[in-house]
Amino acid sequence: MKKTIILILIGFLFTQCVYDNYVPVDPNADTSGNGNTDTGNDGGSSSGNDGSGTSGNNDTSNKTTYLADVKPILNQLCVTCHGSVNPEEGLDISTYVKAKNNINRIIGKMDLQNGNEDIMPPSGRADESAIATIKKWKTDGLLEGTDTGGSGNTGNTSGNITYTTDIQAVLTQECTACHGANNPSAGLNLTTYTNAKNNIDLIIGRIDLQNGQTGIMPPAGRMTDAKIQLFKDWKTQGLLEQ
């Protein structure tokens, strides 16, 4: 009888035990407690298109972008006629999205040879470097990028302003699409140090005009005050080359 009671008690105790399945601990597992290891979408840092035209983690350091490279060219050569107000032929390319959506048309018109009635700008074929920049923008993925201001030192007057370090980049962005080496507008080629130095008074006189004044350069509108001041400081400091 005692043996029977003991067996019944032992059976009862076993039925009350809870057995946990043992799972080895992964040393690389996320122990932060949020249980979410998917970094593809964090509610705003997705690497896809976020509506700004650029990828959230896209490195544009070695690529041609709209803001840093293409916009200045279009502003000089195109948006005076193809801007937001009464654009010729209904073609407005004054914004990133509009330029991107019309890239094939832009390249097709600019890449024509002088003498073709459809060439743009109508004054003649743009400088080859400007055309190459726009083609490379397409090849690089039509990135929007960021506005570099034309030079890492733009507006910085704490040190010596030089052509090589400061001025050349601004001229390339703002001027040489029209005033390049090939068929420069008004015969003014601003692609070299000597030409820029010899024409500094003309440059400052034109870029320091106000929007709406006859002769303002670039025609699309006044440069930033920081860029204009850069040219003035360059002259004051002796027009150093490098």
Kinemage of the C-alpha trace (Angstrom):
@kinemage 1
@onewidth
@group {chain A} dominant
@subgroup {mainchain}
@vectorlist {calphas} color= white
{ca met a 1} P 0.000 0.000 0.000
{ca lys a 2} L 2.794 2.401 0.895
{ca lys a 3} L 4.563 1.547 -2.323
{ca thr a 4} L 1.446 2.352 -4.324
{ca ile a 5} L 1.043 5.733 -2.603
{ca ile a 6} L 4.700 6.618 -3.241
{ca leu a 7} L 4.366 5.804 -6.943
{ca ile a 8} L 1.240 7.967 -7.176
{ca leu a 9} L 3.025 10.921 -5.505
{ca ile a 10} L 6.026 10.598 -7.832
{ca gly a 11} L 3.756 10.575 -10.872
{ca phe a 12} L 1.933 13.661 -9.632
{ca leu a 13} L 5.202 15.586 -9.132
{ca phe a 14} L 6.361 14.823 -12.672
{ca thr a 15} L 3.164 16.200 -14.147
{ca gln a 16} L 3.789 19.538 -12.426
{ca cys a 17} L 7.275 20.042 -13.948
{ca val a 18} L 7.775 22.520 -16.816
{ca tyr a 19} L 10.458 21.729 -19.324
{ca asp a 20} L 12.100 24.689 -21.136
{ca asn a 21} L 13.622 24.018 -24.522
{ca tyr a 22} L 17.260 25.069 -24.439
{ca val a 23} L 18.296 27.422 -27.255
{ca pro a 24} L 22.016 28.237 -27.581
{ca val a 25} L 22.803 31.950 -27.344
{ca asp a 26} L 24.008 33.532 -30.558
{ca pro a 27} L 26.920 35.844 -29.614
{ca asn a 28} L 26.147 38.001 -32.681
{ca ala a 29} L 22.483 38.428 -31.914
{ca asp a 30} L 20.922 41.825 -31.278
{ca thr a 31} L 20.661 42.259 -27.505
{ca ser a 32} L 19.387 45.815 -27.588
{ca gly a 33} L 15.926 44.663 -26.658
{ca asn a 34} L 14.063 46.181 -29.596
{ca gly a 35} L 13.987 42.941 -31.511
{ca asn a 36} L 14.409 44.800 -34.816
{ca thr a 37} L 17.497 44.021 -36.839
{ca asp a 38} L 16.196 45.342 -40.140
{ca thr a 39} L 18.031 48.563 -40.967
{ca gly a 40} L 16.562 48.860 -44.426
{ca asn a 41} L 13.841 51.253 -43.347
{ca asp a 42} L 14.030 53.295 -40.174
{ca gly a 43} L 11.107 55.521 -40.975
{ca gly a 44} L 13.062 58.158 -42.810
{ca ser a 45} L 16.573 57.012 -43.554
{ca ser a 46} L 15.691 54.672 -46.369
{ca ser a 47} L 18.288 54.502 -49.087
{ca gly a 48} L 15.579 54.742 -51.708
{ca asn a 49} L 14.200 57.856 -53.329
{ca asp a 50} L 12.899 60.140 -50.582
{ca gly a 51} L 11.499 62.727 -52.948
{ca ser a 52} L 14.574 64.933 -52.847
{ca gly a 53} L 16.077 63.311 -55.923
{ca thr a 54} L 19.037 61.895 -54.035
{ca ser a 55} L 19.740 58.660 -52.282
{ca gly a 56} L 19.917 58.887 -48.509
{ca asn a 57} L 23.373 57.300 -48.318
{ca asn a 58} L 24.608 58.055 -51.803
{ca asp a 59} L 28.205 59.215 -52.064
{ca thr a 60} L 28.328 61.973 -54.680
{ca ser a 61} L 31.888 63.091 -53.974
{ca asn a 62} L 33.191 61.857 -57.327
{ca lys a 63} L 30.017 62.275 -59.351
{ca thr a 64} L 28.539 65.115 -61.346
{ca thr a 65} L 25.432 66.550 -59.668
{ca tyr a 66} L 22.760 69.057 -60.578
{ca leu a 67} L 23.364 71.595 -57.813
{ca ala a 68} L 27.145 71.579 -57.876
{ca asp a 69} L 27.784 71.256 -61.608
{ca val a 70} L 24.777 71.382 -63.938
{ca lys a 71} L 22.557 74.117 -62.520
{ca pro a 72} L 25.167 76.887 -63.038
{ca ile a 73} L 25.523 75.868 -66.689
{ca leu a 74} L 21.786 75.812 -67.301
{ca asn a 75} L 21.390 79.135 -65.507
{ca gln a 76} L 23.938 80.727 -67.831
{ca leu a 77} L 22.896 79.180 -71.106
{ca cys a 78} L 19.257 78.209 -70.862
{ca val a 79} L 16.971 79.523 -68.141
{ca thr a 80} L 16.886 83.098 -69.434
{ca cys a 81} L 14.656 81.704 -72.188
{ca his a 82} L 13.579 78.430 -70.586
{ca gly a 83} L 12.719 79.620 -67.100
{ca ser a 84} L 9.529 79.441 -65.100
{ca val a 85} L 8.014 82.608 -66.645
{ca asn a 86} L 6.766 82.207 -70.231
{ca pro a 87} L 9.303 79.520 -71.188
{ca glu a 88} L 10.031 79.317 -74.896
{ca glu a 89} L 8.504 76.251 -76.574
{ca gly a 90} L 6.908 75.489 -73.208
{ca leu a 91} L 10.242 74.137 -71.968
{ca asp a 92} L 11.002 75.108 -68.356
{ca ile a 93} L 14.262 73.635 -67.053
{ca ser a 94} L 14.741 75.947 -64.099
{ca thr a 95} L 14.499 73.226 -61.439
{ca tyr a 96} L 16.200 69.922 -60.732
{ca val a 97} L 13.144 67.807 -61.520
{ca lys a 98} L 12.399 69.643 -64.773
{ca ala a 99} L 16.004 69.469 -65.925
{ca lys a 100} L 16.197 65.772 -65.077
{ca asn a 101} L 12.965 64.995 -66.900
{ca asn a 102} L 14.189 66.817 -70.024
{ca ile a 103} L 17.803 65.630 -70.001
{ca asn a 104} L 17.648 63.908 -73.388
{ca arg a 105} L 16.148 66.987 -75.003
{ca ile a 106} L 18.760 69.242 -73.408
{ca ile a 107} L 21.679 67.101 -74.564
{ca gly a 108} L 20.162 66.648 -78.012
{ca lys a 109} L 19.873 70.403 -78.561
{ca met a 110} L 23.251 71.339 -77.063
{ca asp a 111} L 25.177 68.625 -78.884
{ca leu a 112} L 24.262 69.924 -82.339
{ca gln a 113} L 26.859 71.653 -84.480
{ca asn a 114} L 26.957 75.360 -85.267
{ca gly a 115} L 24.782 76.111 -88.264
{ca asn a 116} L 21.977 73.789 -87.211
{ca glu a 117} L 18.892 75.915 -86.660
{ca asp a 118} L 17.845 73.840 -83.642
{ca ile a 119} L 21.088 74.248 -81.701
{ca met a 120} L 20.852 75.564 -78.170
{ca pro a 121} L 21.777 78.097 -77.077
{ca pro a 122} L 20.931 79.876 -80.353
{ca ser a 123} L 24.089 81.995 -80.052
{ca gly a 124} L 26.197 78.936 -80.832
{ca arg a 125} L 27.490 75.640 -79.512
{ca ala a 126} L 28.360 75.758 -75.822
{ca asp a 127} L 31.851 75.089 -74.559
{ca glu a 128} L 32.721 71.407 -74.879
{ca ser a 129} L 33.396 71.141 -71.144
{ca ala a 130} L 29.841 72.298 -70.393
{ca ile a 131} L 28.342 69.738 -72.764
{ca ala a 132} L 30.568 67.008 -71.304
{ca thr a 133} L 29.460 67.936 -67.781
{ca ile a 134} L 25.774 67.562 -68.644
{ca lys a 135} L 26.409 64.231 -70.382
{ca lys a 136} L 28.337 62.974 -67.364
{ca trp a 137} L 25.473 64.062 -65.096
{ca lys a 138} L 23.215 61.685 -67.021
{ca thr a 139} L 25.796 58.899 -66.906
{ca asp a 140} L 26.263 59.345 -63.153
{ca gly a 141} L 22.560 58.921 -62.508
{ca leu a 142} L 21.110 62.456 -62.641
{ca leu a 143} L 21.884 63.098 -58.970
{ca glu a 144} L 20.678 66.271 -57.293
{ca gly a 145} L 23.610 66.589 -54.880
{ca thr a 146} L 24.420 69.664 -52.830
{ca asp a 147} L 25.483 73.185 -53.704
{ca thr a 148} L 29.217 73.491 -53.058
{ca gly a 149} L 29.193 77.243 -53.583
{ca gly a 150} L 31.863 76.879 -56.240
{ca ser a 151} L 34.757 76.604 -53.821
{ca gly a 152} L 35.484 75.259 -50.414
{ca asn a 153} L 36.840 78.675 -49.477
{ca thr a 154} L 34.092 80.822 -50.947
{ca gly a 155} L 33.541 83.776 -48.663
{ca asn a 156} L 36.589 82.987 -46.562
{ca thr a 157} L 38.819 86.055 -46.468
{ca ser a 158} L 40.967 84.987 -43.549
{ca gly a 159} L 43.756 83.785 -45.850
{ca asn a 160} L 45.133 84.614 -49.260
{ca ile a 161} L 42.626 84.248 -52.089
{ca thr a 162} L 44.196 82.635 -55.148
{ca tyr a 163} L 43.056 81.847 -58.671
{ca thr a 164} L 43.856 78.140 -58.415
{ca thr a 165} L 42.267 77.543 -55.031
{ca asp a 166} L 39.280 79.883 -55.103
{ca ile a 167} L 38.576 81.856 -58.278
{ca gln a 168} L 38.883 79.201 -60.964
{ca ala a 169} L 36.105 77.060 -59.466
{ca val a 170} L 33.653 79.974 -59.382
{ca leu a 171} L 34.473 80.992 -62.949
{ca thr a 172} L 33.935 77.411 -64.084
{ca gln a 173} L 30.542 77.278 -62.424
{ca glu a 174} L 29.294 80.744 -63.239
{ca cys a 175} L 31.062 82.000 -66.359
{ca thr a 176} L 32.956 79.628 -68.631
{ca ala a 177} L 29.898 77.952 -70.142
{ca cys a 178} L 29.573 81.181 -72.143
{ca his a 179} L 33.089 82.530 -71.769
{ca gly a 180} L 35.007 79.345 -72.492
{ca ala a 181} L 37.842 78.636 -74.863
{ca asn a 182} L 35.626 77.777 -77.833
{ca asn a 183} L 33.692 80.677 -79.359
{ca pro a 184} L 33.578 82.698 -76.134
{ca ser a 185} L 30.704 85.150 -75.836
{ca ala a 186} L 31.841 88.721 -76.611
{ca gly a 187} L 35.293 87.284 -77.302
{ca leu a 188} L 35.918 87.009 -73.549
{ca asn a 189} L 37.662 83.761 -72.587
{ca leu a 190} L 37.869 83.329 -68.817
{ca thr a 191} L 39.365 79.844 -68.686
{ca thr a 192} L 42.917 80.897 -67.807
{ca tyr a 193} L 44.568 82.724 -64.944
{ca thr a 194} L 45.995 85.425 -67.222
{ca asn a 195} L 42.665 86.190 -68.857
{ca ala a 196} L 40.855 86.308 -65.541
{ca lys a 197} L 43.497 88.586 -64.033
{ca asn a 198} L 43.581 90.935 -67.013
{ca asn a 199} L 39.798 91.269 -67.002
{ca ile a 200} L 39.204 91.489 -63.261
{ca asp a 201} L 37.703 95.000 -63.384
{ca leu a 202} L 35.277 93.954 -66.118
{ca ile a 203} L 34.352 90.811 -64.189
{ca ile a 204} L 33.685 92.656 -60.948
{ca gly a 205} L 31.793 95.398 -62.735
{ca arg a 206} L 29.442 92.922 -64.367
{ca ile a 207} L 28.862 90.524 -61.473
{ca asp a 208} L 28.304 93.388 -59.025
{ca leu a 209} L 25.275 94.705 -60.913
{ca gln a 210} L 21.800 94.132 -59.494
{ca asn a 211} L 19.205 91.808 -60.970
{ca gly a 212} L 17.404 93.601 -63.782
{ca gln a 213} L 20.328 95.853 -64.665
{ca thr a 214} L 21.598 95.676 -68.225
{ca gly a 215} L 24.823 93.730 -68.534
{ca ile a 216} L 24.577 91.735 -65.290
{ca met a 217} L 26.568 88.530 -65.337
{ca pro a 218} L 25.647 85.776 -65.246
{ca pro a 219} L 22.493 86.691 -67.190
{ca ala a 220} L 20.390 84.298 -65.117
{ca gly a 221} L 20.878 86.441 -62.032
{ca arg a 222} L 23.309 87.920 -59.542
{ca met a 223} L 25.840 85.631 -57.903
{ca thr a 224} L 25.829 85.220 -54.145
{ca asp a 225} L 27.409 88.103 -52.240
{ca ala a 226} L 30.065 85.698 -50.936
{ca lys a 227} L 31.234 84.870 -54.446
{ca ile a 228} L 31.288 88.512 -55.509
{ca gln a 229} L 33.298 89.416 -52.429
{ca leu a 230} L 35.741 86.646 -53.282
{ca phe a 231} L 36.651 88.383 -56.560
{ca lys a 232} L 37.011 91.740 -54.811
{ca asp a 233} L 39.279 90.248 -52.159
{ca trp a 234} L 41.317 88.499 -54.830
{ca lys a 235} L 41.960 91.842 -56.510
{ca thr a 236} L 42.757 93.575 -53.211
{ca gln a 237} L 45.235 90.853 -52.267
{ca gly a 238} L 47.165 91.145 -55.524
{ca leu a 239} L 45.514 88.679 -57.908
{ca leu a 240} L 47.637 85.728 -56.779
{ca glu a 241} L 47.697 82.681 -59.021
{ca gln a 242} L 48.363 80.032 -56.339
